[in-house]
């Protein structure tokens, strides 16, 4: 990151947002359809700019840290996470086709999902 470090107020906001993302990410560890690691990656990014202590805690946590470390080291996503993400995108695509949304909205949705699916599918496996 370039530029000056965030000020005291910005660091406080980043810590609060990081804690919020950590809570959602931790819930994702236990809820099978909630993707926990993306929220934990966001939390780690917030902590990297606001609290080295919380960043170290998250990265070294035995349950929450491994996915974040693998992402930082290699940009890796687990096969299980890829399967869930791609399956949910496919299911969402089926649901979108059944809505009364205008054609341009459906096309935009499919284009964005295709970009997301391509990104997920091309990341290395952990």
C-alpha positions in Angstrom: 0.0 0.0 0.0 1.3 3.4 -0.8 0.7 6.7 0.8 0.6 7.8 4.4 -0.7 5.3 7.1 -4.3 5.8 8.1 -5.0 8.2 10.9 -6.2 7.3 14.4 -9.9 7.5 13.5 -9.5 5.5 10.3 -7.6 2.8 12.2 -10.4 2.6 14.7 -12.9 2.2 11.9 -10.7 -0.4 10.2 -10.5 -2.4 13.4 -14.2 -2.4 13.9 -14.8 -3.4 10.3 -12.1 -6.1 10.6 -13.8 -7.5 13.7 -17.2 -7.5 11.9 -15.6 -9.4 8.9 -13.9 -11.8 11.4 -17.3 -12.6 13.0 -18.9 -13.3 9.6 -15.9 -15.3 8.5 -15.9 -17.4 11.8 -19.6 -18.1 11.2 -18.7 -19.3 7.7 -16.5 -22.0 9.3 -19.6 -23.5 10.8 -22.3 -22.6 8.2 -21.7 -24.7 5.1 -23.1 -22.2 2.5 -21.5 -19.1 4.0 -18.1 -18.4 2.5 -15.9 -17.7 5.5 -12.5 -17.2 4.0 -13.3 -14.2 1.8 -14.5 -12.3 4.9 -11.4 -13.4 6.8 -9.2 -12.1 4.0 -11.0 -8.8 4.2 -10.6 -8.8 8.0 -6.9 -9.5 7.6 -6.6 -6.6 5.2 -8.3 -4.3 7.6 -6.1 -5.4 10.5 -2.9 -5.0 8.4 -3.8 -1.3 8.2 -5.0 -0.9 11.7 -3.7 -3.5 14.2 -0.7 -5.7 13.7 -1.6 -7.5 16.9 -5.1 -8.5 15.5 -3.6 -9.3 12.1 -1.1 -11.7 13.7 -3.8 -13.2 15.9 -6.0 -13.9 12.8 -3.1 -15.3 10.7 -1.9 -17.6 13.5 -5.4 -18.8 14.6 -5.6 -22.6 14.1 -9.0 -22.6 12.5 -9.4 -19.1 10.9 -5.8 -18.5 9.8 -4.9 -21.3 7.3 -7.2 -20.1 4.4 -6.0 -16.5 4.8 -2.3 -17.5 4.9 -2.8 -19.7 1.8 -4.4 -16.8 -0.1 -1.7 -14.4 0.9 1.1 -16.8 0.0 -0.2 -18.3 -3.2 -3.6 -16.8 -4.0 -4.9 -20.3 -3.4 -8.5 -21.4 -2.8 -9.4 -24.9 -1.6 -11.1 -27.3 -3.9 -14.1 -27.5 -1.6 -14.5 -23.7 -1.6 -14.2 -23.6 -5.3 -16.8 -26.3 -5.7 -19.2 -24.5 -3.3 -18.6 -21.1 -5.0 -19.1 -22.4 -8.5 -22.1 -24.4 -7.5 -23.8 -21.5 -5.9 -23.1 -19.3 -8.9 -24.7 -22.0 -11.2 -27.7 -22.2 -8.9 -28.0 -18.4 -8.8 -27.9 -18.4 -12.6 -30.8 -20.9 -12.8 -32.7 -18.7 -10.3 -32.0 -15.6 -12.3 -33.5 -17.2 -15.4 -36.7 -17.7 -13.6 -37.2 -14.1 -12.5 -39.0 -11.3 -14.3 -35.8 -9.2 -14.5 -35.3 -7.4 -17.8 -33.0 -9.1 -20.3 -30.2 -6.5 -19.8 -30.2 -7.2 -16.0 -30.0 -10.9 -16.6 -27.2 -10.5 -19.2 -25.3 -8.3 -16.8 -25.7 -10.8 -13.9 -24.5 -13.6 -16.1 -21.5 -11.6 -17.3 -20.5 -10.7 -13.7 -21.0 -14.3 -12.6 -18.9 -15.6 -15.5 -16.1 -13.2 -14.5 -16.3 -14.3 -10.9 -16.4 -18.0 -11.9 -13.4 -17.6 -14.1 -11.5 -15.9 -11.3 -12.3 -18.6 -8.8 -11.7 -21.5 -11.2 -8.2 -20.2 -12.2 -6.9 -19.7 -8.7 -4.4 -22.4 -7.6 -5.7 -25.2 -5.3 -4.4 -25.2 -1.8 
